[in-house]
Amino acid sequence: MVKQALEEIGRGTAEIIDIEAIEKLVTKYYDDGTTYTVKAGFDPTAPDLHLGHTVLLQKLATFQKFGGRVQFLIGDFTAMIGDPTGKSATRKVLTKEDIIKNITSYTEQAFKILDESKTTIVYNNDWLEELGAAGMLQLASNLTVARMLERDDFSKRYASNTPIAVSEFMYPLLQGYDSVHLKSDIEIGGTDQKFNLLMGRQLQKAYDIKKQQAVLMMPILEGLDGVQKMSKSLGNYIGVTEEPKNIYGKVLSISDELMWRYYELLSEKSLVEIAQLKEDVASRTVHPKTAKENLALEITTRFYNEELATLAKEEFNSVFKAKKIPTEMPEFEMEKGIWICQALLDAGLEPSTSQARRDIKQNAVSINQEKISDDKLNLETGEYILQVGKKRFAKVKVK
């Protein structure tokens, strides 16, 4: 069981620091039932989560299966500073009212994945506000300015003379102090959080906690385009509060290649089950579309229920049929910037680029169900359904 647990814990991870410590914690749980703590911090900077956020929640749920008790840390104090990670400028500070509103929304959505009975919600304002000036100064003495400027985001801003607030230097220290106060055994976060996560290990040692937390980092989930990270600002996201039909349809729109990435990071199927499914798809025992439909159903069910997920599938299929789009069509991969006429030729929809140009001018060519008239169009990164006339279709993924 320990081996299986460690395989599931390691599944999809980008990096683990001190896997030996995690193995000891899991082994002790199976030996005598001793639980351990797994911390993850969430800044309530927005009221809604998307699937990219749930990658961490899925990993926390995995730990819960194997003896972990989750410390679901709401950074209500640190949110008033703003995490500088990956930011090119000082971030706007949230109001107390914004934070309270966002916390309520976050926790409601999180418990659609986490086991509430194995989760403790903690707020770092409870101990950081009491730290006081003397405590802050002692905390700040654990890190040099030179070390802080090693961070890529800070070094770039410093080199370009972009302002860096002194309060931003405090953020990783405060996140690390959370681990001191909570005496966390493990902390998980995204790969972009490595500096902050390691700060917890460093400060636990500095404050003589008698342990140093293991660190597990998850990769950033790609959005629907399969290239950029999932982000609301980029419009390539799947929100967990979207309507069932939207969640289902968006999952179904991802490429076959990206589907396996989503299975690994988001599905509750075991690694063995996913490996078998992948083998079945490769041998054509199962069609890729069927595997994708099952993933879309699983994810939609998670945030709603099986009945609504099934209705979403039925509605999606009926809309597709009404638009006379076939559920199965040839798929092609092409390079970014490909000329539309060349794409139509390469997809086997036209016998020549000159014929493609004529058909475009005669209003016979559509992209994603919309007629096009620009015969000089170049396709950017994304997925497209190309159509010529009423019966010729192809799905094109542009890398």
N, C-alpha and C positions, 0 to 999 in steps of 0.2 A: 504493500500500500504506500509506503514512503516513496518508493521509486516512481510510482504512478503520480503521486501528489507533486513531486518535484518536476516531473515532465509537464504537468498541467500548469504549475506555477511559472515555469520557464517558457511556456508557450508564447510565441510572438514577441518576447522581450528584446529590447535593443541592447541592454547591458545589465548585468547584475554584479554588484560589488559585495563580496563576502557571502557567496553562496553556501559556504560551509556553516555559517551561523544559521542560515535559513534551514538547512538540512537538520541541524541539531534541534531547532525549535519544533520542526515537524515531527522528528523522531520522538522527542519527549512527549508530544501530544499523543502519539499512538502508543507510547509505552505506559503513560500514567494519566493521560487526560489533561495535562497542563496546557492551558491556552497561552497565547502570546498576542502582542499588539501590533497592528499594522496601521500606520498613519498615512493619510493623504490629505493635503490641504486644498481647499477650494476658495478662491476669491470670489465673492458674490458680485462680480462686475456686470453681470447681465442676468435677467430673470429666466432665460430659457437655455436649455442644453441642446446640443446637437450630437450626432453619433460619435463625433471625434472626442467629445468629453466623456462619453460612456466607455471608451476603451479602458480608462483607469477604473471605472466602476465595475466593469466586468472582471478585471484582475482582482479587485477587492473581494468580489463575490467568490472568486476561486479560492482565495485565502480562507474565507469563511467556511468553505467546505472541508478545509484541512486544518482546523483548529485555531484560525486567526480571529481575533476580535478587532473590528475596525474602529479606529479613531478618526471619525469624519470631522475634520477640522475646518470650521468656517473662519476664514481670516477677516473677521469684522474689524479688528484693529489694524492689521496690515493693509486692508483694502483702502483705508484712509490715507495710506502712503502711495499705494499703487505699485504692483510688481513691474520693475523696469526690464525684465527679461524680454529680449527681442524688440524692445521699443527704441525708436529713433529719436524720441523726444519725451520730455516729462509728461506722464499721463495725468489726465484730469482726476482730481480727488472726488470720491463719491460722498454724497451726503448720508447722514445716519438713516434718513427715511428711505433712500434708495437701497441701502444695505439690508434693512429689515425686510423690504418688499422682495428683494432678490433671494434672501435666505429662505423664505417661505416657499418660493417657487422651486428652488434648488432641491430642498429636502424632499418635497413631494415627488419630484421626478426621480431622485436617487433611489427611493425605496421601491421603485418599480423593478430595480435590479438587485439591490442589497437586501439581506435578511435583517430586518429591523431589530430582532431580538439579539443579534450579534453585532450591533452597531451602537457606538456611543457618539453622540454629536457634541462637540466641544467648540468653544468660542475663545479665540486667543485674546480677546479683550479682557477676559476674566483674570488673566495673570500678567499680561503685558502692561495694562494700565497701572497696575500696582508696582511695576518694576522701579519707577521713579527715576530721578535724575542720576543718582549715584549708581543704580543698577544699570542704566543705559550706558554710562561712562565705562563701567566695568566690562559690559558686553562689547562695546566698541573697541576696547583695548585688545581684543582677541584677533583683530584683523588689520593689516596695514593697507594704506592707500594704494601702494604699489601692487599688492596682491589683488585688490579690488579692480584695478585698471587692467588686469590680465583678462578680465571678462571681455569677450568679443564685442558685445553691445556697448559697454562703457568705453572701450578703447576706440571704437569707431566714432562715437560721439565726441570724445575728447580730442581726437585728431582733427575732426571737422569743426571744432569750436562750438559744438552744439551744447547748450547748457545741461548740466547734470546737477540736480538738487542733492544737497548733502543727505536729505532724508532718504533718498533712493539707495544710498550706500547702506542704510540701516536695514533695508528690506531682507536681504539674505541672512543677516545676523538675527533678526527677529524670527524668521522662519526656522533657523537653526535652534534658537532658544525654545521654540515650541517643543522640539524633540527633547530638550533638557527637562522642561517642566513635565511633559507627558511620559518621560522615560520609555519612549517608543523602541520596540525591538526591530521594526522594519519601517522604512518609508518608501513610498512609491510616487513616481511622477513622470512627466514626459522627458525626453532627451534634452529638451531646451532648458530643463530645470537642474541640470547636473551640478552646477556651482552651488545652488541653494541646498540641494539634497546632501551634498558632501559637507556643507557647513554644519548640518545636524550632527554628523559623526565627529567633526572637529570639536564642536562645543560640548558634546557629551563627555568627551575626554577632558577638555579644559575644566569643566565643572565637576569632574570626578564622579560621574554617574555609575561607574563600575561596569559600563557596557558601552558599545558603539553600535548604533543601528546599522543593519544591512540596508543596502540601497538597491532598488529595482526600478529600472527605467523602461518605459514603454515608448515605442515609436509614435510619431505623429501620423494620424490617419489621413490618407489622401481623400480628397473630395470626389465628387461625381466625375470630374474630368480625368481622374487617375494620375494627375500631375501635381497640382498645388495642394497644400494641406487644406483640410476641410475648414471652411471659414464662412461666416455669414457675409462678411464684407466682399468676398469673392463670388458669392451666390452659388457655390458648389456644395452646399450642405444639405443634410437631412435633419430637420428639427424633431425632437422627440415629442413635441406637443402638436405637430402638424396633424391634419386629418389622416385617418387610416389609409384612404385611397392615395394620398400624396406620398406617404411613407412607402407604401407598397410599390407605387409606380416609379418612384425615384430609385429604390433598390434595384428594381428590374431594369433600369436604364444603364446601370454600370456595365463595364466591359466584362467579358468572360475571364480575362486575366485578373482584373481587380476583384472579381467575385471571391477568389480564393484568399485574397488578403482580408476581405471582410469576414469570411468564414473563420479565419484564424483568430482575428482580433475581436469579433463581435458575437460569434455563434456560441451557443452552449453545447453544441455537439462535441464529443471527445475528439482528441487527435486521431484516434484509431478510426472513428466513424468518418472523419473528414478525409483521411487517407484513402479509405475504401471508396468514398464517393468520387474522389478525384480519379481513382483508378477506373471506376465505372464510366465516368465521362470520357476518359482517354480511350477506353475500349469501345465507346459508343453504345454501351449497354444503357446508359442514362444520357439524355440530351442535355447540353449545357443550360438550355432555357428552363428545363425542369428543375435542375439544381438551383438556379437563380430564383425561380418561383418559390421553392421551399425556403430559401434564405429570406426572401421578402416576407413570406408568411410568418416565419419565426420572429423576425424583428418587429413586424407590425403587431403580432400577438403579445409580445413583451410589453408594449406600451399601451395596449388596449385589451383585447381578449380574442380568443379563437374565432368567435362568431363574427365580430367586426372585421377581423383580418380576412376571413373567407368572403365576406360581402365585398371587401375592397378588391379582392382578386376577381370576383365575378363582374364587378362594375368596370374594372380596368379592361377585362377581356371584351366586354360588350361594347365599350367605347372604341377599342381597337378595331373590332369587327365593323362597327358603324362607319369608321373612316376607311374601311376596306384595306387596312394594313395587315399583311400576313404576319402571323406570330413567329414564323421561321423564315429567314432569308439569308443569303450568303453574306459573310462578314469579311472585311478587308482592313488591313492596317496600312496607313500612308503617312508620309512625312509632312510636318507642319509647313504651311504655305503652298501646298499643292494647288495647281490651277484646277478649277472646277471641271473644265472640259477633259483634262487629263485624268481626273478622278473618275469621271463617268466612263471613260475608256478603260481604265485599269480595273474598274469594278464590273466590266463586261456588260454595262448598260447601253453603250454606244459602240458602233463599229469604227468610229474615227472621231478625232477632236473637231473636225469641220462639221460633221453631222451633229455633234453635241452643241456646237454654236448655233446651228440652224434651229435645233429643237428648243434651245433656251429662248431664242428670238421669237419662236412660235408659241411660247408660253406652255411648253410641254414638259418642263423640268421643275421638280419641287425639291426643296430641302426641308425636312421635318414638317411636311404637309403644307408648306408655303411656297407658292410659285416664285421663281426667280427670273430676273430679266438681265442681270449683269453677267455677260459672258466672259468678263475679265476677273471674276471673283476668285480669290485665293482662300482656301480653308485654313482656319486657325485651329489650335489644339481643341479637341473635343470629340464628341460622337455625333454622327449625323445619319439620318435615313434619307438616302437619295432615291428619287423616283422619276422614272421617265414614262410618260403616258399613264395608263391605268393599271398596268400589270407588272411592270419591271421595277424591282426594288433591290436595294443593297444597303447594308449597314456599314458605315465607314468610321473607323477610329483613327483620328489624326493625332500623332504623337508630337 
